[in-house]
């Protein structure tokens, strides 16, 4: 299968890539950081020599770059699985966050998925198959302190997922919204967090992979994962 994963150089994105690489799929990966991206590719190819991996450095917050990445992927065939994982977390409250924070969060967390998905849809609809995973968040479900514009962008991504699912049902394309709670990733860099209170990136990746393996007539609409002891 052709599997597209954005934001794949670390954290949840890299864990997802590992899951699909282990199964021998063909991966199309991107991230903003070129070095981290190609380091990830080298690691995966060493671990899983039977997996074909193609990678391209991309700033998914830029509309033209997101569309160009989609067109590049399509040169090699129609995606079977698309994981819109590229995202960023900027903490703050609406009344004190920096100017342009909302614009940045919307561009990275929502527009990236919107534009890439639209680039793929004509080919996927013609093929009448495919599965799109959108990396939402617990912040898509509930407001919380210090969530600010990040939470707004994730609420919007969940809304995008729900609308997309309804529109694509007649075309045989599945859409799954993934809503993880606290997960060890770059968002928690520098935070003093008890490892027992936070999920592993592999936990999220395993759920996505399992959901992708169902029969064509079944879909997991939403994946909600939280640390056993509750949200942080």
TISEDREN-430803 format. One record per residue (C-alpha): x, y, z; residue in one letter. Coordinates in steps of 0.02 Angstrom, whole numbers, padded with zeros to 5 digits, always signed. Example, Ala and Ser with C-alpha at 12.3 -4.5 7.8 and 13.67 -1.06 7.14 Angstrom:
# TISEDREN-430803
+00615-00225+00390A;+00684-00053+00357S;
This chain:
# TISEDREN-430803
+00000+00000+00000X;+00052+00180-00029X;+00053+00270+00139X;+00074+00459+00154X;+00125+00529+00324X;+00157+00713+00359X;+00260+00773+00505X;+00347+00605+00502X;+00520+00645+00569X;+00484+00626+00755X;+00357+00588+00889X;+00190+00516+00836X;+00228+00537+00650X;+00386+00433+00659X;+00299+00301+00765X;+00162+00288+00632X;+00295+00272+00497X;+00376+00130+00594X;+00212+00035+00605X;+00178+00043+00419X;+00361+00014+00372X;+00364-00144+00476X;+00219-00210+00371X;+00315-00181+00209X;+00215-00036+00139X;+00279+00102+00025X;+00297+00262+00126X;+00292+00444+00071X;+00356+00552+00213X;+00379+00737+00241X;+00428+00858+00378X;+00495+01034+00390X;+00665+00984+00459X;+00766+00908+00317X;+00901+00829+00426X;+00778+00749+00546X;+00676+00685+00399X;+00820+00600+00311X;+00888+00533+00476X;+00718+00453+00503X;+00720+00379+00328X;+00893+00305+00357X;+00838+00230+00523X;+00681+00154+00450X;+00771+00082+00299X;+00898+00001+00414X;+00763-00073+00526X;+00646-00123+00384X;+00747-00156+00225X;+00594-00226+00137X;+00503-00059+00145X;+00518+00071+00007X;+00526+00249+00074X;+00519+00413-00020X;+00538+00578+00073X;+00526+00763+00037X;+00559+00912+00153X;+00399+01015+00156X;+00328+01159+00258X;+00148+01100+00263X;+00090+01268+00331X;+00116+01340+00157X;-00028+01305+00038X;+00079+01293-00118X;+00201+01174-00032X;+00063+01061+00032X;-00015+01049-00141X;+00155+01021-00222X;+00190+00878-00100X;+00023+00799-00144X;+00060+00810-00329X;+00232+00735-00301X;+00157+00586-00209X;+00029+00558-00347X;+00169+00532-00473X;+00198+00364-00390X;+00016+00311-00377X;-00145+00343-00281X;-00124+00345-00092X;-00208+00204+00003X;-00182+00287+00172X;-00155+00471+00212X;-00105+00523+00387X;-00121+00711+00411X;-00006+00720+00561X;+00089+00883+00533X;+00052+01001+00675X;+00118+01118+00807X;+00073+01165+00986X;+00093+01344+01048X;+00026+01362+01226X;-00064+01517+01285X;-00230+01598+01318X;-00331+01699+01195X;-00307+01858+01297X;-00117+01849+01309X;-00048+01744+01166X;+00060+01831+01036X;-00020+01914+00887X;-00034+01797+00736X;-00040+01641+00847X;-00213+01597+00783X;-00159+01616+00602X;-00006+01506+00632X;-00105+01370+00721X;-00238+01367+00586X;-00109+01359+00446X;-00008+01218+00524X;-00145+01115+00606X;-00293+01138+00488X;-00246+01209+00318X;-00105+01082+00297X;-00229+00938+00307X;-00359+01030+00204X;-00247+01070+00056X;-00156+00903+00051X;-00318+00806+00061X;-00396+00908-00079X;-00243+00872-00187X;-00272+00685-00165X;-00462+00675-00174X;-00493+00672-00363X;-00378+00521-00384X;-00441+00434-00226X;-00623+00461-00275X;-00590+00392-00449X;-00509+00239-00371X;-00653+00225-00245X;-00538+00178-00102X;-00426+00250+00031X;-00418+00296+00215X;-00382+00470+00283X;-00325+00494+00463X;-00327+00670+00536X;-00223+00697+00692X;-00341+00793+00803X;-00323+00799+00993X;-00411+00788+01158X;-00406+00977+01133X;-00529+00947+00990X;-00657+00886+01116X;-00638+00995+01270X;-00573+01169+01307X;-00434+01176+01435X;-00318+01303+01517X;-00175+01364+01409X;-00254+01290+01252X;-00290+01453+01163X;-00279+01454+00975X;-00208+01278+00971X;-00371+01211+01037X;-00470+01316+00912X;-00370+01241+00769X;-00396+01065+00833X;-00584+01090+00855X;-00584+01148+00674X;-00486+00995+00617X;-00614+00881+00700X;-00753+00975+00610X;-00659+00955+00447X;-00645+00768+00481X;-00831+00748+00515X;-00883+00842+00358X;-00755+00750+00253X;-00817+00582+00316X;-00996+00617+00264X;-00945+00681+00093X;-00833+00533+00055X;-00945+00391+00113X;-01023+00368-00061X;-00848+00359-00136X;-00784+00215-00030X;-00658+00322+00064X;-00641+00310+00254X;-00602+00457+00369X;-00543+00435+00548X;-00516+00575+00674X;-00377+00532+00797X;-00391+00620+00966X;-00244+00577+01079X;-00218+00645+01253X;-00046+00681+01324X;+00079+00586+01217X;+00268+00593+01226X;+00313+00704+01078X;+00399+00869+01037X;+00253+00962+01115X;+00315+00906+01286X;+00499+00948+01259X;+00569+01027+01417X;+00418+00985+01523X;+00441+00899+01690X;+00320+00755+01663X;+00314+00588+01752X;+00333+00457+01614X;+00198+00355+01701X;+00073+00495+01667X;+00097+00510+01480X;+00063+00394+01334X;+00194+00329+01213X;+00188+00383+01031X;+00183+00199+00987X;+00013+00185+01073X;-00064+00306+00949X;+00026+00227+00801X;-00036+00053+00844X;-00216+00111+00850X;-00201+00196+00681X;-00122+00043+00602X;-00255-00073+00675X;-00394+00040+00611X;-00319+00037+00437X;-00332-00153+00429X;-00521-00170+00438X;-00632-00233+00297X;-00692-00106+00167X;-00865-00101+00247X;-00802-00051+00420X;-00728+00112+00483X;-00668+00175+00651X;-00738+00351+00647X;-00648+00419+00800X;-00499+00360+00902X;-00492+00437+01076X;-00344+00390+01186X;-00300+00458+01357X;-00169+00419+01487X;-00236+00289+01608X;-00233+00414+01752X;-00322+00549+01651X;-00278+00706+01556X;-00133+00816+01605X;
